[in-house]
Amino acid sequence: MSQTDVLVVGAGPTGLTLACDLARRGVAVRVVDRAQEFPGGSRGKGLSPRSLEVFDDLGVIDRILASGITHLPHRKYRGAEVIAEIDPEAGRVPTPDIPYPTGLMIPQWRVEQILRERLADFDVAVERGAELRGFGQHADGVTATVGEARIQARYLVGCDGGRSTVRRALGLSLRGQTPDVQLMAVGDVEVDGLGRDAWHQWFTADGAIMLCPLPGTDAFQVQASHELDQDGSPLEPTLERFQQTFGRIAGIPAVRLHNLTWRSSYRVNVRMVDQLRVGRVFLAGDAAHVHPIAGGLGMNSGIQDAYNLGWKLGLVLAGNASSGLLDTYEEERLPIASWLLDITSERLDAVLAAIKAPGGGVDAAASPELTQLMLGYPWSRLSRHTASRSSGPGPGDRAPDAPLRDAVTGSPTRLFDLFRGPHFTLLGLGERCAAVLDDVETDIVRPYLVGPGGFLDDGPAARAYGTDALVLVRPDGHIGLVADPAEAGVVAAYLRSL
């Protein structure tokens, strides 16, 4: 029987993000997936600004950005006539506190490929054709049967999608509803007769079809109403039926679809589990919550589930925290999952209303909440505020970025550079913090002074955080504690409480 610290079931973006986060912490991790080959379909095709910050921390942001595109306009038609064009993220530009202000259009298979490459940096590879057949829990861990092999793990995480084997084995159900919304056919095709400079959209009373160019490929993702049989039942999507739908809805003979490489059907579900942990087994991503695709939060919410869980597992496995820390994964992420179902349902309703009018389209889903930059955990037991401050982010909030200069060398850096890695970051804002930082234990915390003798701020950091305070930033980029410099002991007390 082989052994590992964490067995991750499922090698989609959720499982790969978790595995990368654990591997960089020195945690022994195995990733198994029942698929014989890595999937090539686009499936999800957008990363939110907050997910881009996660990938900055994991060291893959340059590869991710080079593989995607921002500010792709939505072009709406009536037949061959363009009746509207809009960039839903127009005007969003990088600022000192938000370096990635817009979402990134990128096919899911490419995100997974980049994460597998990053995982290989830690000598970890996805085990393909490795199906979880069952598992049992005991006092010291989980014994899983994968194929014909038995694996002993201290923890198991189910990242295995909406039909999760792990969830079913735990006896948990996705509770909620399946709204009466028509199925959508989805596929990856090549297209002759359309430019790759826009997301092309047609909406009529008889249905809809959209063609979105996939960066780094020759393909477009097609999303369309299903063709129906004589009884009104949806037919399986094929190249011929996608072309038939395009002809019926758009009616432009010069546009031809060819080389269909992937296809699927999508039905709206609004469902989630009522717990994310059973003993030593956790659920993350679609295994725990499924929701409308409006706003593109599916892949992103899974990535952030993993990012929340990874640092907590890492601390517990290293002996730097008690197992009780793992309870905060459910405490923090279950309310986010509930919010996710609400906001995506609301955005879907907005789209369905918008497409009834000429020029309406999926850009109606756009809303500041979909950046996920405003999501936080103020209710969490890990969010503690001892200082009374009228400005700056509070415990549970996302920790903003800001440019800095080294006081000695003058070299530029940024707060995200200081945060990057598997550690807590203690920011001392102002001169009063200098003596406190000298006494901070540094095995899991890296202290940095923002002020004379440390990193110099030309204004953005003070505007983002305020001054004269200690700010403890968690490994996942959320603030855990804000304290007055005179309360030096609260930082050590916070860490001991973990």
C-alpha positions as CSV (number, residue, x, y, z in Angstrom):
1,M,0.0,0.0,0.0
2,S,1.4,3.4,-1.0
3,Q,1.2,6.5,1.2
4,T,0.8,10.2,0.7
5,D,-0.3,13.2,2.7
6,V,-3.2,14.3,0.4
7,L,-5.0,12.4,-2.3
8,V,-6.7,14.8,-4.8
9,V,-9.4,13.1,-6.9
10,G,-10.0,15.0,-10.1
11,A,-7.5,16.9,-12.3
12,G,-9.5,19.9,-13.4
13,P,-8.6,23.4,-12.5
14,T,-9.8,22.9,-8.9
15,G,-7.7,19.8,-8.2
16,L,-4.7,21.1,-10.0
17,T,-4.7,24.4,-8.2
18,L,-4.9,22.6,-4.9
19,A,-2.1,20.2,-5.9
20,C,0.2,23.1,-6.9
21,D,-0.5,24.9,-3.7
22,L,0.2,21.8,-1.6
23,A,3.3,20.8,-3.6
24,R,5.0,24.1,-3.1
25,R,4.6,23.7,0.6
26,G,6.4,20.4,0.5
27,V,3.3,18.4,1.1
28,A,3.3,14.9,-0.5
29,V,0.3,15.0,-2.9
30,R,-1.1,12.6,-5.5
31,V,-3.6,13.6,-8.2
32,V,-5.7,10.9,-9.8
33,D,-8.2,11.2,-12.6
34,R,-10.3,8.5,-14.2
35,A,-9.9,10.0,-17.7
36,Q,-7.4,8.2,-19.9
37,E,-6.5,11.4,-21.8
38,F,-6.4,15.0,-20.8
39,P,-9.5,16.8,-22.0
40,G,-9.2,19.1,-24.9
41,G,-12.6,20.9,-25.0
42,S,-12.8,24.5,-24.1
43,R,-15.5,24.1,-21.4
44,G,-15.0,27.1,-19.1
45,K,-13.4,29.9,-21.0
46,G,-12.8,32.8,-18.6
47,L,-10.7,33.6,-15.5
48,S,-11.9,36.3,-13.1
49,P,-9.5,39.0,-11.8
50,R,-9.3,37.3,-8.4
51,S,-8.3,34.0,-10.0
52,L,-5.6,35.8,-11.9
53,E,-4.3,37.0,-8.5
54,V,-4.3,33.3,-7.3
55,F,-2.2,32.4,-10.4
56,D,0.1,35.3,-9.7
57,D,0.8,33.7,-6.3
58,L,1.3,30.3,-7.7
59,G,3.9,31.5,-10.2
60,V,2.1,30.9,-13.5
61,I,0.6,34.3,-14.2
62,D,2.9,35.2,-17.1
63,R,2.0,31.9,-18.9
64,I,-1.7,32.4,-18.2
65,L,-1.8,36.0,-19.5
66,A,0.2,35.0,-22.6
67,S,-2.4,32.4,-23.4
68,G,-5.5,34.6,-23.2
69,I,-7.1,37.8,-24.2
70,T,-8.8,40.7,-22.5
71,H,-11.4,43.2,-23.6
72,L,-12.9,41.0,-26.3
73,P,-16.0,43.0,-27.6
74,H,-19.4,41.4,-27.8
75,R,-20.8,41.9,-31.3
76,K,-24.6,41.5,-31.7
77,Y,-26.2,40.9,-35.1
78,R,-29.5,40.8,-36.8
79,G,-28.6,38.5,-39.7
80,A,-25.4,40.0,-41.3
81,E,-26.1,43.4,-39.8
82,V,-24.2,44.5,-36.7
83,I,-26.8,46.1,-34.4
84,A,-24.6,46.6,-31.3
85,E,-21.1,46.1,-30.0
86,I,-19.9,46.5,-26.4
87,D,-16.9,45.8,-24.3
88,P,-18.4,44.9,-20.9
89,E,-15.1,45.7,-19.2
90,A,-14.4,49.0,-21.0
91,G,-12.6,51.5,-18.9
92,R,-11.1,48.9,-16.5
93,V,-7.4,49.5,-16.4
94,P,-4.7,48.3,-14.0
95,T,-4.3,50.3,-10.8
96,P,-1.8,50.1,-8.0
97,D,-4.1,48.0,-5.8
98,I,-5.7,45.9,-8.6
99,P,-3.2,44.8,-11.2
100,Y,-5.6,42.5,-13.0
101,P,-8.8,44.5,-13.4
102,T,-10.5,42.5,-16.1
103,G,-11.3,38.9,-16.7
104,L,-9.2,36.8,-19.1
105,M,-10.6,34.8,-22.0
106,I,-8.8,31.5,-22.1
107,P,-10.0,27.9,-22.7
108,Q,-10.1,25.7,-19.7
109,W,-7.9,23.0,-21.3
110,R,-5.0,25.6,-21.5
111,V,-5.4,26.6,-17.9
112,E,-5.2,22.9,-16.9
113,Q,-2.1,22.4,-19.1
114,I,-0.3,25.3,-17.5
115,L,-1.1,24.1,-14.0
116,R,0.1,20.6,-14.9
117,E,3.3,22.1,-16.1
118,R,3.7,24.0,-12.8
119,L,3.0,20.8,-10.9
120,A,5.7,19.1,-12.8
121,D,8.2,21.7,-11.4
122,F,7.5,19.8,-8.1
123,D,8.0,16.4,-9.7
124,V,4.2,15.6,-9.4
125,A,2.3,14.3,-12.4
126,V,-1.4,13.6,-12.8
127,E,-2.2,9.8,-12.7
128,R,-4.5,9.2,-15.7
129,G,-6.9,6.3,-16.0
130,A,-6.9,6.1,-12.2
131,E,-10.5,5.8,-11.1
132,L,-11.4,6.1,-7.4
133,R,-13.4,3.0,-6.6
134,G,-14.0,3.6,-2.9
135,F,-12.5,4.7,0.3
136,G,-12.8,4.3,4.1
137,Q,-11.8,6.7,6.9
138,H,-10.1,5.8,10.1
139,A,-8.4,7.8,13.0
140,D,-5.2,8.5,11.1
141,G,-6.4,9.0,7.6
142,V,-8.2,7.6,4.5
143,T,-7.6,4.4,2.7
144,A,-8.6,4.7,-0.9
145,T,-8.9,2.1,-3.7
146,V,-7.8,3.6,-7.0
147,G,-8.0,1.1,-9.8
148,E,-6.5,-2.0,-8.3
149,A,-4.2,-0.1,-6.0
150,R,-4.7,1.0,-2.4
151,I,-3.5,4.4,-1.3
152,Q,-3.2,5.5,2.3
153,A,-3.6,9.3,2.6
154,R,-3.9,11.6,5.6
155,Y,-6.6,13.6,3.8
156,L,-8.6,13.1,0.6
157,V,-10.2,16.0,-1.4
158,G,-12.9,15.4,-4.0
159,C,-12.4,17.8,-6.9
160,D,-14.2,15.4,-9.3
161,G,-17.0,17.5,-10.7
162,G,-20.8,17.5,-10.7
163,R,-21.0,13.7,-10.8
164,S,-18.5,13.4,-8.0
165,T,-17.7,9.9,-6.8
166,V,-16.4,11.3,-3.6
167,R,-19.6,13.2,-2.8
168,R,-21.8,10.2,-3.5
169,A,-19.5,8.0,-1.3
170,L,-19.9,10.5,1.5
171,G,-23.7,10.3,1.2
172,L,-24.0,14.0,0.4
173,S,-26.5,15.4,-2.1
174,L,-26.5,18.5,-4.3
175,R,-29.6,20.2,-3.0
176,G,-31.4,22.8,-5.0
177,Q,-33.3,23.0,-8.2
178,T,-33.0,22.5,-12.0
179,P,-34.8,25.5,-13.4
180,D,-37.0,25.2,-16.5
181,V,-34.4,26.7,-18.8
182,Q,-33.7,25.1,-22.2
183,L,-30.6,23.1,-22.8
184,M,-27.7,24.7,-24.5
185,A,-25.5,22.9,-27.0
186,V,-21.8,23.7,-26.8
187,G,-18.8,22.8,-28.9
188,D,-15.4,23.8,-30.3
189,V,-15.4,24.4,-34.1
190,E,-13.4,26.2,-36.7
191,V,-15.3,29.0,-38.6
192,D,-14.8,30.4,-42.1
193,G,-16.2,33.9,-42.8
194,L,-16.0,35.4,-39.3
195,G,-13.2,37.5,-37.8
196,R,-11.5,36.6,-34.5
197,D,-11.8,40.1,-33.1
198,A,-15.1,39.7,-31.3
199,W,-17.6,37.4,-29.6
200,H,-20.3,37.1,-32.3
201,Q,-23.9,36.7,-31.0
202,W,-27.3,36.2,-32.6
203,F,-30.5,36.2,-30.5
204,T,-34.0,35.7,-32.1
205,A,-37.4,34.5,-31.0
206,D,-36.5,31.1,-32.5
207,G,-33.2,30.6,-30.6
208,A,-29.7,31.8,-30.2
209,I,-26.2,31.1,-31.4
210,M,-22.9,32.6,-30.3
211,L,-19.3,32.1,-31.6
212,C,-16.4,33.1,-29.4
213,P,-12.8,32.9,-30.7
214,L,-10.6,30.8,-28.3
215,P,-7.2,32.5,-27.9
216,G,-4.1,30.5,-29.0
217,T,-6.2,28.2,-31.3
218,D,-7.9,28.3,-34.6
219,A,-11.2,27.3,-32.9
220,F,-14.3,29.1,-31.7
221,Q,-16.5,28.0,-28.9
222,V,-20.1,27.7,-30.2
223,Q,-23.0,28.0,-27.8
224,A,-26.4,27.5,-29.4
225,S,-30.0,26.5,-28.9
226,H,-30.5,22.8,-29.5
227,E,-32.2,21.6,-32.7
228,L,-35.3,19.6,-31.9
229,D,-36.9,16.4,-33.2
230,Q,-40.5,16.2,-34.3
231,D,-41.6,15.7,-30.7
232,G,-39.8,18.8,-29.5
233,S,-37.0,16.9,-27.8
234,P,-33.4,18.3,-28.1
235,L,-31.2,16.5,-30.5
236,E,-27.6,15.6,-29.8
237,P,-25.3,18.4,-31.0
238,T,-23.3,17.6,-34.2
239,L,-21.4,19.8,-36.7
240,E,-24.3,19.5,-39.1
241,R,-26.8,20.6,-36.5
242,F,-24.6,23.5,-35.4
243,Q,-24.5,24.6,-39.0
244,Q,-28.2,24.2,-39.3
245,T,-28.8,26.3,-36.2
246,F,-26.5,29.0,-37.6
247,G,-28.3,29.1,-40.9
248,R,-31.7,29.2,-39.1
249,I,-30.8,31.9,-36.6
250,A,-28.1,34.0,-38.4
251,G,-28.8,33.2,-42.0
252,I,-25.4,34.1,-43.4
253,P,-24.5,31.6,-46.2
254,A,-20.9,32.7,-46.4
255,V,-20.1,31.5,-42.8
256,R,-19.2,27.9,-42.6
257,L,-18.5,25.8,-39.5
258,H,-16.1,22.9,-39.7
259,N,-13.8,20.6,-37.7
260,L,-15.9,20.0,-34.6
261,T,-13.4,18.7,-32.0
262,W,-15.5,18.7,-28.9
263,R,-19.2,19.0,-28.1
264,S,-21.5,18.8,-25.1
265,S,-24.9,19.8,-23.7
266,Y,-25.4,22.1,-20.8
267,R,-28.5,22.3,-18.5
268,V,-28.8,24.9,-15.8
269,N,-28.6,23.5,-12.2
270,V,-28.6,25.6,-9.0
271,R,-27.4,23.1,-6.4
272,M,-25.0,22.8,-3.5
273,V,-24.1,20.5,-0.7
274,D,-24.8,21.5,2.9
275,Q,-21.3,20.6,4.1
276,L,-17.8,20.6,2.6
277,R,-16.0,18.3,5.1
278,V,-16.8,14.8,6.5
279,G,-13.9,13.8,8.8
280,R,-10.7,13.7,6.7
281,V,-12.5,14.1,3.3
282,F,-13.3,17.4,1.7
283,L,-15.2,18.6,-1.4
284,A,-14.3,21.5,-3.7
285,G,-15.5,23.0,-6.9
286,D,-18.3,21.5,-8.9
287,A,-18.3,18.5,-6.6
288,A,-19.7,20.8,-4.0
289,H,-21.7,23.4,-6.0
290,V,-23.1,23.7,-9.5
291,H,-24.8,26.9,-10.8
292,P,-25.7,28.8,-14.0
293,I,-22.8,29.7,-16.2
294,A,-23.8,33.4,-16.4
295,G,-20.7,35.3,-15.3
296,G,-18.4,32.4,-15.8
297,L,-17.8,31.7,-12.1
298,G,-17.7,27.9,-12.2
299,M,-14.0,27.3,-12.9
300,N,-13.1,30.4,-10.8
301,S,-15.0,29.4,-7.7
302,G,-13.4,26.0,-7.7
303,I,-9.9,27.5,-8.0
304,Q,-10.7,29.7,-5.0
305,D,-12.1,26.8,-3.0
306,A,-8.7,25.1,-3.6
307,Y,-6.8,28.2,-2.7
308,N,-8.6,28.5,0.6
309,L,-8.1,24.9,1.5
310,G,-4.5,24.5,0.4
311,W,-2.8,26.7,3.0
312,K,-4.8,25.2,5.8
313,L,-4.0,21.6,4.9
314,G,-0.3,22.7,4.6
315,L,-0.2,24.2,8.0
316,V,-1.9,21.3,9.7
317,L,0.3,18.7,7.9
318,A,3.5,20.6,8.9
319,G,2.4,20.6,12.5
320,N,2.0,24.4,12.6
321,A,-1.8,24.3,13.2
322,S,-4.3,22.0,14.8
323,S,-6.8,20.1,12.7
324,G,-9.5,22.5,13.9
325,L,-8.2,25.0,11.4
326,L,-9.6,22.8,8.7
327,D,-13.1,23.5,9.9
328,T,-12.7,27.1,8.7
329,Y,-12.7,25.9,5.1
330,E,-16.4,25.0,5.3
331,E,-17.0,28.1,7.6
332,E,-15.6,30.4,4.9
333,R,-16.4,28.7,1.6
334,L,-20.0,27.4,2.2
335,P,-21.5,30.9,2.5
336,I,-19.6,31.9,-0.7
337,A,-21.1,28.9,-2.5
338,S,-24.6,30.0,-1.4
339,W,-23.8,33.5,-2.7
340,L,-22.5,32.0,-5.9
341,L,-25.8,30.3,-6.6
342,D,-27.7,33.5,-5.9
343,I,-25.6,35.8,-8.0
344,T,-25.3,33.5,-11.1
345,S,-29.1,32.9,-11.0
346,E,-29.6,36.7,-10.9
347,R,-27.2,37.3,-13.7
348,L,-28.8,34.5,-15.8
349,D,-32.2,36.2,-15.3
350,A,-30.6,39.5,-16.5
351,V,-29.3,37.9,-19.7
352,L,-32.6,36.2,-20.5
353,A,-34.4,39.5,-20.1
354,A,-31.7,41.4,-22.1
355,I,-31.8,39.1,-25.2
356,K,-35.5,39.8,-25.7
357,A,-34.5,43.3,-26.9
358,P,-32.5,44.2,-30.0
359,G,-28.8,44.6,-29.1
360,G,-29.1,42.6,-25.9
361,G,-26.6,39.8,-25.1
362,V,-24.6,38.0,-22.5
363,D,-22.8,41.2,-21.5
364,A,-25.9,41.8,-19.4
365,A,-24.4,39.3,-17.0
366,A,-21.5,41.8,-16.2
367,S,-21.4,43.1,-12.7
368,P,-18.6,44.2,-10.3
369,E,-19.3,41.2,-8.1
370,L,-18.2,38.9,-10.8
371,T,-14.6,40.1,-10.5
372,Q,-14.7,38.3,-7.1
373,L,-12.3,41.0,-5.8
374,M,-14.9,42.0,-3.2
375,L,-15.5,38.6,-1.7
376,G,-14.1,38.1,1.8
377,Y,-14.6,36.3,5.0
378,P,-15.5,39.0,7.6
379,W,-17.6,36.4,9.5
380,S,-14.8,33.9,9.9
381,R,-13.2,33.1,13.2
382,L,-9.9,33.8,11.4
383,S,-10.8,37.4,10.9
384,R,-9.9,39.5,14.0
385,H,-9.9,43.2,14.3
386,T,-8.3,44.7,17.4
387,A,-7.5,48.2,16.0
388,S,-10.2,50.8,15.5
389,R,-9.6,52.3,12.0
390,S,-11.7,54.5,9.8
391,S,-10.0,53.5,6.6
392,G,-8.3,50.6,4.9
393,P,-9.3,47.0,4.5
394,G,-10.5,45.0,7.5
395,P,-10.0,41.4,8.6
396,G,-11.4,39.0,6.0
397,D,-11.0,41.4,3.1
398,R,-8.8,40.8,0.1
399,A,-5.3,42.3,0.7
400,P,-4.7,45.0,-2.1
401,D,-1.5,45.2,-4.1
402,A,0.7,48.4,-4.1
403,P,4.1,49.3,-5.5
404,L,7.1,49.8,-3.1
405,R,10.8,50.6,-3.3
406,D,13.6,49.0,-1.2
407,A,14.9,51.7,1.1
408,V,18.5,50.6,0.7
409,T,18.7,49.7,-3.0
410,G,15.8,51.7,-4.4
411,S,14.8,48.6,-6.3
412,P,11.0,48.5,-7.2
413,T,8.8,45.7,-5.9
414,R,5.1,45.3,-5.0
415,L,3.1,43.9,-2.2
416,F,2.1,40.9,-4.2
417,D,5.8,40.0,-4.6
418,L,6.1,40.0,-0.8
419,F,2.9,38.0,-0.4
420,R,3.9,35.4,-3.0
421,G,4.6,32.0,-1.4
422,P,3.2,29.7,1.3
423,H,3.7,32.1,4.2
424,F,1.8,34.7,6.3
425,T,3.0,38.2,5.7
426,L,3.1,40.8,8.5
427,L,3.1,44.3,7.2
428,G,4.2,47.0,9.6
429,L,2.8,50.3,8.4
430,G,4.8,53.1,9.8
431,E,7.8,53.7,12.1
432,R,6.1,52.5,15.3
433,C,6.0,49.0,13.8
434,A,9.8,48.6,13.4
435,A,10.5,47.2,16.9
436,V,7.6,44.8,16.7
437,L,8.7,43.2,13.5
438,D,12.1,42.4,14.9
439,D,10.5,40.1,17.5
440,V,8.2,38.2,15.1
441,E,8.8,34.5,14.6
442,T,9.6,34.0,11.0
443,D,9.2,30.2,10.4
444,I,5.7,30.8,8.9
445,V,5.5,34.6,8.9
446,R,7.6,37.0,6.9
447,P,7.6,40.5,8.4
448,Y,8.1,43.7,6.3
449,L,8.3,47.3,7.4
450,V,6.6,49.8,5.1
451,G,8.3,53.0,6.2
452,P,11.8,54.4,6.8
453,G,14.4,51.6,7.0
454,G,12.1,49.1,5.2
455,F,10.2,49.5,2.0
456,L,9.3,53.0,0.9
457,D,5.8,53.9,-0.3
458,D,5.2,56.7,-2.7
459,G,1.5,56.8,-1.6
460,P,-0.4,53.8,-3.0
461,A,0.2,51.5,-0.1
462,A,-0.9,54.2,2.4
463,R,-4.0,54.9,0.3
464,A,-4.8,51.2,0.2
465,Y,-4.1,50.2,3.8
466,G,-3.8,53.4,5.8
467,T,-0.8,53.9,8.2
468,D,0.3,53.1,11.7
469,A,-0.9,49.5,12.0
470,L,0.1,45.9,11.9
471,V,-1.7,44.0,9.1
472,L,-1.3,40.2,9.1
473,V,-2.0,38.8,5.6
474,R,-3.0,35.1,5.3
475,P,-1.3,32.9,2.7
476,D,-4.4,33.2,0.5
477,G,-4.1,37.0,0.3
478,H,-6.9,37.8,2.8
479,I,-6.3,39.8,5.9
480,G,-6.4,37.9,9.1
481,L,-5.7,40.6,11.7
482,V,-5.4,44.3,11.9
483,A,-3.8,45.6,15.2
484,D,-2.2,48.7,16.7
485,P,1.6,48.6,16.8
486,A,1.4,48.7,20.6
487,E,-0.5,45.4,20.6
488,A,2.5,43.4,19.4
489,G,1.4,40.3,21.4
490,V,-1.8,39.8,19.4
491,V,0.1,38.7,16.3
492,A,1.7,35.8,18.3
493,A,-1.6,35.1,20.0
494,Y,-3.3,34.8,16.6
495,L,-0.7,32.4,15.3
496,R,-0.9,30.3,18.4
497,S,-4.7,30.1,18.1
498,L,-4.3,28.3,14.8
